[in-house]
Structure formats: structure tokens, C-alpha cells
Amino acid sequence: MIWIQRREFITLIGGAAAWPLAARAQQPAMAVIGFLYFGWPDANIVAAFHKGLNETGYFEGRNLAIEFRSGQNNTARLSELAVDLVRRQVAAIAAPSGTAALAARAATKTIPIVFNTAGDPVQMGLVASNRPGGNATGVANMQMEVAAKRFGILRELLPKAARFAVLVNPNSRNAKSEITEAQAAGSALGRQVDILTAGTDREIDLAFASLVQKHTDALVVGPHSFFLNRRAQLLTLTARHAIPTIFPFRDFTEAGGLMSYGSGSDDFRQVGIYTGRILKGAKPADLPVMQASKFEFIINLQTAKALGLDVPDRLLALADEVIE
């Protein structure tokens, strides 16, 4: 993503016109890939994706062009953008969310797709098995499978808490699985878990009104890009109502959230690596779907103090990072 001022652009064009024809003919063709995202990709996500590409020898603006497309949290728009990328005949489509991957998969059975999804890619229909055999492969980031871990962390922090809640995006293809995982986690801990759904800004506000009304002790926010794009709203509400909350992405904790536990940005780096390998000639069918292996637990002590919480030493010792 390189922005060039008009004067610089004219200078570059003028210089290019003076190049010998033979020299210009020797310039290698630049590969073009698509980057399809359901919401608005966070800077950390894009940076991690670039890092993976760089590790395979690809650099945007040097030997690679990236067509970034944002569905703006609109599934219909996302499908149209996927079709547009296919029409442009990009060399590969990076789709670092389950919803984006499904849109890309519906649009093409030939252009390579590299996904990063919280859901089971087999159940979602993205691949037939761990050995894909088709035009899609990528990372299963296990965000839903670690729901029990998030509830366990809340119990460590609030041993007397009796009522938890989980916030789920009902528009997600994985909503039912998220709910099942949350209910199982709550049952295992002997805690009541309220299921709250929100797919719009207003519904987020209504969900928090319900939390306050029910005197909920703590909240788990589900792993969906819609919530990541609404983190300012979520952080404002958790602070206003003093609700201890654990999030799935470190972006929340860095911005003032209490805690986060999830697979982190390494998944998006892996998407970049697989995309680079495909550009070098690897076939998606031969690249096994990876499972996330790195999970990070982050605590924001400033927020804990603002909420009047004493974080147990055990949790501090378990944390990969403590923001003070």
C-alpha cells in the first residue's frame, strides 16, 4: 500500500518514458493477489500478512501488487468483491476470515485461496480434509476451541463470580458452534452462561443493557472480525459498566481491554507464507491445513486497577505479556 503524491507520480512516469525499451522489456511481471476481508483489516493483521509474504521473498510494490477489498461487514458486498477479484484473474486470494473464505470459495474453484478461520474448515465446506485436495488451504486458528480457556481465566480472576456471558455475532457461520462451546465451558465450571447476540452497533448496546440488568459478573467476547472492528464501542461499554471482559484478540487489550487470549497475529503471518509459497508454484491441494499452535494471554493491569480488581499472581505468571 504505497501512496504517491501527484508531483512524484508525474516524475516517475516521466522517468519511465526515458527508459530504453530493452530495459523495460526486462522488467519482470509483477504478481497480483487479492486480499479479501469481511470487515476492515486491522493494521496488525496486514503487517503480519506482509511479514509472511516477505519471508517468502515477496514485497508489495517491488515484486507484488495487492488488491485489498473490504466487505464492510456486509456479506452480499463481500460476495461481489470476491467475484470482482476472480474477474481480475488475480494469482491468489488471501481470505483471512471464515466469511471471506466462503465468499471466495463460492466465486472460484480454480484460483488458489488461503484462509484463516475460527471455524472447522471441513465442516464449513472449505476443504475436504486436512489434505485439502482443492484450491483452498490455510489456517484453522482454534479460536472457538479455546473458549473454555477464556472462561477458566475469568474464574481464576473472579473465583466468586456465578454468572458469565458470551457475546456472539449471529451472522457468523460459526455462531452455533460458539454457543455450544460456551455452554459446555460454563457447565464444566459450574457457572451460568448467558448467550448474548449482536450483529449491529445497536445490538451491541442492547446486549450490554441486558448484562447490566442481569447483573452479569463477567463477559467473553466471541472471535469475530465484526467485534474487532467495533472494539472502540466494546471497550467504551465495558469500561462504562465496569464489566470484567476477556477478548479473543490482543488489539483489544492494547487499546485498553482487560484481558485477551487467542492465537494472535502469527496466523496471519502463516497466511502470508502460504500465499508466497503458492506464488512460487506450490499447489493449495498439497499444502496441509495448519492448526494454530501459538496462543498468547495478555493482561492490562491499568484496566484491572481501574476496575478495582486484584489480579492473582498465578494469572500474572501465566501471562505472555502484562501491560502496566
Protein Blocks (a to p, Z undefined) as FASTA:
>chain_A
ZZddfklmmmmmmmmmmpcfklmmmpccddddddddfblcdfklmmmmmmmmmmnopaeh
iloccddddekhpaklmmmmmmmmmmnopabdcdfbfklmmmmmmmpckbccddddfbdf
klnomamblbnopabdcddehlmmmmmmmmmmmmmmmmmbcbdcddddfkbmklmmmmmm
mmmmmmmnopacdddddfbfklmmmmmmmmmmnopabdcddddfklmmmmmmmmmmmmmn
opacddfbfklmmnopabdcdebjmlmmmmmmmmmmmmnopafklmccdddfbdcddddf
klmmmnopacdfklmmmpmbdcZZ
